[in-house]
């Protein structure tokens, strides 16, 4: 099921989840509200940095346009490019005080981890209810996140044991997979579930993440509107857009009632 940009997306009441046997979840903003933590960390990084460089001030709109869903250093590059600022690349070992692409990325990561340790994080109740529903229906699940902090966030949220497959920024770096908006990390998630991409649904809240789902041959792309905008998510390729994932539970139950199946029956 591929959404045409010229046609309206499905609704929770009309979406057909028949044939979907695997669910590939983004983490930040889909399963956990860590997107807020990330937003605050990016703001703390770029607000003083851009002011010191005499550039246009940082806003939340910059987060959604240039950073959201991308690997950390790609987010730094994208934001700097939007302001016409050029910095040395540096190296992943750069200390957070260095004004390099990697130094800024490491500075942001330090702020994120400090905030996570101080405040903790809880999974969205509606997302947990949906996760329960798809697993109850016999579907397989995976987390596909650009963040290298995904395992720590899953542990902090108390849901690490729900996911045997996690494709995060560390896996992508180790395996040489390009990050979102390319579809490669989601394709890898489907591979690790031992399912064809056409039997998997991608669940995303970020512009770059929806683009990555739309760029691959996936059975469905679900957009969760956490601030990007329903029209934007649909235009970028979401087949169905929801405010909360539990809106799709009736569709999961409809599909399970009509197509009880072994998730991997066609792939053995």
C-alpha positions as CSV (number, residue, x, y, z in Angstrom):
1,X,0.0,0.0,0.0
2,X,1.8,3.1,-1.2
3,X,0.2,6.5,-0.6
4,X,0.0,8.8,-3.6
5,X,0.8,12.4,-2.8
6,X,-2.2,13.4,-5.0
7,X,-4.6,11.2,-3.0
8,X,-5.8,11.7,0.6
9,X,-4.3,9.3,3.1
10,X,-6.4,6.6,4.8
11,X,-8.0,7.2,8.1
12,X,-7.9,4.9,11.2
13,X,-11.4,3.8,10.3
14,X,-10.6,2.9,6.7
15,X,-6.9,1.8,6.7
16,X,-6.3,-1.8,5.8
17,X,-3.7,-3.5,7.8
18,X,-4.1,-6.9,6.2
19,X,-0.7,-8.4,5.3
20,X,1.2,-6.3,7.9
21,X,3.1,-8.7,10.0
22,X,5.9,-6.5,11.3
23,X,6.0,-3.0,12.9
24,X,9.1,-0.9,12.7
25,X,8.9,1.9,15.3
26,X,10.9,5.1,15.5
27,X,11.6,5.8,19.1
28,X,11.8,9.5,20.0
29,X,8.3,11.0,19.5
30,X,6.7,7.7,18.6
31,X,7.2,5.4,21.6
32,X,8.6,7.9,24.1
33,X,8.4,11.7,24.5
34,X,12.2,12.0,24.3
35,X,11.7,14.3,21.3
36,X,11.0,17.0,23.9
37,X,14.3,16.3,25.6
38,X,16.1,16.4,22.3
39,X,14.4,19.6,21.3
40,X,15.5,21.3,24.6
41,X,19.0,19.9,24.2
42,X,19.3,21.2,20.6
43,X,18.0,24.6,21.7
44,X,20.5,24.8,24.5
45,X,23.2,24.0,22.0
46,X,22.3,26.3,19.1
47,X,20.7,29.3,20.8
48,X,24.0,30.7,22.3
49,X,26.0,29.3,19.4
50,X,24.0,31.1,16.7
51,X,23.9,34.3,18.7
52,X,27.7,34.2,19.1
53,X,28.0,33.9,15.3
54,X,25.5,36.7,14.6
55,X,23.2,34.3,12.8
56,X,19.4,34.1,12.6
57,X,18.1,32.9,16.0
58,X,17.3,29.3,16.6
59,X,13.6,28.3,16.8
60,X,11.6,25.1,17.3
61,X,10.8,25.3,13.5
62,X,14.5,24.7,12.9
63,X,14.3,21.5,14.8
64,X,11.5,20.1,12.7
65,X,13.0,21.3,9.4
66,X,16.7,20.5,9.8
67,X,17.3,18.1,12.7
68,X,14.3,15.9,13.7
69,X,14.9,12.3,12.9
70,X,18.4,12.6,11.5
71,X,21.6,11.2,12.9
72,X,23.1,13.7,15.3
73,X,26.0,14.9,13.3
74,X,23.8,15.2,10.2
75,X,21.5,17.4,12.2
76,X,24.4,19.6,13.1
77,X,25.5,19.9,9.5
78,X,22.0,20.6,8.2
79,X,21.3,23.4,10.8
80,X,24.7,25.0,10.1
81,X,24.2,24.8,6.4
82,X,20.8,26.6,6.8
83,X,22.7,29.5,8.4
84,X,25.6,29.5,6.0
85,X,28.1,28.6,8.8
86,X,31.0,26.3,7.9
87,X,32.9,24.5,10.6
88,X,35.7,21.8,10.4
89,X,34.3,18.3,10.6
90,X,36.5,17.2,13.4
91,X,36.3,13.7,14.7
92,X,33.9,11.6,16.8
93,X,36.5,11.8,19.6
94,X,36.2,15.6,19.7
95,X,35.5,17.0,23.1
96,X,32.2,18.9,23.5
97,X,33.9,22.3,23.9
98,X,35.3,22.2,20.4
99,X,33.5,24.2,17.6
100,X,33.6,21.4,15.1
101,X,30.7,19.5,13.6
102,X,31.5,16.5,15.9
103,X,32.3,18.7,18.9
104,X,28.8,20.4,18.6
105,X,27.2,17.0,18.2
106,X,28.9,15.7,21.3
107,X,28.0,18.8,23.2
108,X,24.3,18.2,22.4
109,X,24.6,14.6,23.4
110,X,26.0,15.6,26.8
111,X,23.1,17.9,27.4
112,X,20.6,15.1,26.3
113,X,22.1,12.5,28.7
114,X,22.1,15.0,31.6
115,X,18.4,15.8,31.0
116,X,17.5,12.1,30.6
117,X,19.2,11.3,33.9
118,X,17.6,14.1,35.8
119,X,14.0,13.8,34.4
120,X,13.7,10.2,33.2
121,X,11.2,9.3,30.5
122,X,8.0,7.3,30.3
123,X,6.5,5.7,27.2
124,X,3.4,7.3,25.7
125,X,0.4,5.4,27.2
126,X,-1.3,5.3,23.8
127,X,1.8,3.9,22.1
128,X,2.1,1.2,24.8
129,X,-1.5,0.2,24.2
130,X,-0.9,0.0,20.5
131,X,2.3,-2.0,21.1
132,X,0.3,-4.4,23.2
133,X,-2.3,-4.8,20.5
134,X,0.1,-5.5,17.7
135,X,2.0,-8.1,19.7
136,X,-1.2,-9.6,20.9
137,X,-2.2,-10.0,17.2
138,X,1.0,-11.9,16.7
139,X,3.0,-9.3,14.8
140,X,6.7,-8.8,15.2
141,X,8.2,-5.4,16.4
142,X,11.5,-3.5,16.1
143,X,12.8,-0.1,17.0
144,X,14.6,1.8,14.2
145,X,16.1,5.0,15.6
146,X,18.8,7.5,14.4
147,X,19.8,8.0,18.0
148,X,22.8,6.3,19.5
149,X,21.1,6.7,22.9
150,X,18.2,4.4,21.9
151,X,19.1,1.5,24.3
152,X,19.4,3.9,27.2
153,X,16.1,5.5,26.4
154,X,14.4,2.1,26.1
155,X,15.8,1.0,29.4
156,X,14.8,4.3,31.1
157,X,11.2,3.9,29.7
158,X,11.1,0.3,30.9
159,X,10.3,-1.2,27.5
160,X,13.7,-2.6,26.5
161,X,12.5,-6.2,26.9
162,X,9.8,-5.6,24.4
163,X,12.2,-5.3,21.5
164,X,14.6,-8.0,20.5
165,X,15.6,-6.0,17.3
166,X,16.9,-2.5,17.7
167,X,18.6,-0.7,14.8
168,X,20.0,2.5,16.2
169,X,22.7,5.0,15.4
170,X,25.4,2.7,16.7
171,X,24.2,-0.2,14.5
172,X,24.0,2.1,11.5
173,X,27.6,3.4,12.1
174,X,28.9,-0.1,12.6
175,X,27.2,-1.5,9.4
176,X,27.8,1.6,7.3
177,X,24.1,2.3,6.8
178,X,23.0,5.8,5.7
179,X,20.6,7.4,8.1
180,X,17.2,8.8,7.5
181,X,15.8,10.1,5.1
182,X,17.3,7.0,3.4
183,X,15.3,3.8,3.9
184,X,18.3,1.6,4.7
185,X,17.9,1.4,8.5
186,X,14.3,0.5,8.2
187,X,15.1,-2.1,5.6
188,X,17.7,-3.5,8.0
189,X,15.0,-3.7,10.7
190,X,12.8,-5.7,8.4
191,X,15.7,-8.0,7.5
192,X,16.4,-8.7,11.2
193,X,12.8,-9.6,11.7
194,X,13.1,-11.9,8.7
195,X,10.2,-10.3,7.0
196,X,9.9,-8.7,3.5
197,X,9.6,-4.9,3.6
198,X,6.2,-5.2,2.0
199,X,4.9,-7.0,5.1
200,X,6.2,-4.2,7.4
201,X,4.8,-0.9,8.6
202,X,7.0,2.1,9.4
203,X,5.8,4.3,12.2
204,X,7.3,7.8,12.3
205,X,6.7,11.3,13.6
206,X,9.6,13.1,11.8
207,X,9.8,14.5,8.3
208,X,13.0,12.7,7.6
209,X,11.6,9.4,9.0
210,X,8.4,9.6,6.9
211,X,10.6,10.3,3.9
212,X,12.7,7.2,4.7
213,X,9.6,5.0,4.9
214,X,8.1,6.4,1.7
215,X,11.5,5.8,0.0
216,X,11.4,2.0,0.7
217,X,9.0,-0.7,-0.5
218,X,7.1,-0.9,2.8
219,X,3.6,-2.1,3.2
220,X,2.5,1.0,5.1
221,X,3.9,4.3,6.5
222,X,2.2,5.6,9.6
223,X,2.7,9.3,10.5
224,X,2.2,10.3,14.1
225,X,1.7,14.1,14.3
226,X,3.7,15.4,17.2
227,X,4.0,18.9,15.7
228,X,5.1,18.5,12.1
229,X,1.5,18.7,10.9
230,X,-0.8,16.2,9.4
231,X,-0.8,17.7,5.9
232,X,3.0,17.7,5.9
233,X,3.3,14.0,7.0
234,X,0.7,13.0,4.4
235,X,2.5,15.0,1.6
236,X,5.8,13.3,2.5
237,X,4.3,9.9,2.1
238,X,2.4,8.8,5.2
239,X,-0.4,6.4,4.2
240,X,-2.3,7.2,7.4
241,X,-1.8,10.0,10.0
242,X,-2.8,9.8,13.6
243,X,-2.5,12.0,16.7
244,X,-2.0,8.9,18.9
245,X,-1.2,5.3,17.9
246,X,-4.1,3.8,19.8
247,X,-6.4,5.2,17.1
248,X,-5.2,2.2,15.0
249,X,-6.0,-0.5,17.5
250,X,-9.4,-1.3,15.9
251,X,-7.7,-1.7,12.5
252,X,-5.2,-4.1,14.1
253,X,-8.0,-6.1,15.6
254,X,-9.9,-6.1,12.3
255,X,-6.9,-7.4,10.5
256,X,-6.2,-10.1,13.1
257,X,-9.7,-11.3,13.0
258,X,-9.7,-11.8,9.2
259,X,-6.1,-12.8,8.7
260,X,-4.7,-14.8,11.7
261,X,-1.2,-15.7,10.5
262,X,2.3,-16.7,11.5
263,X,4.3,-13.5,11.1
264,X,7.1,-15.3,9.1
265,X,5.0,-17.9,7.3
266,X,5.9,-16.6,3.8
267,X,9.6,-16.2,4.6
268,X,10.7,-19.5,6.0
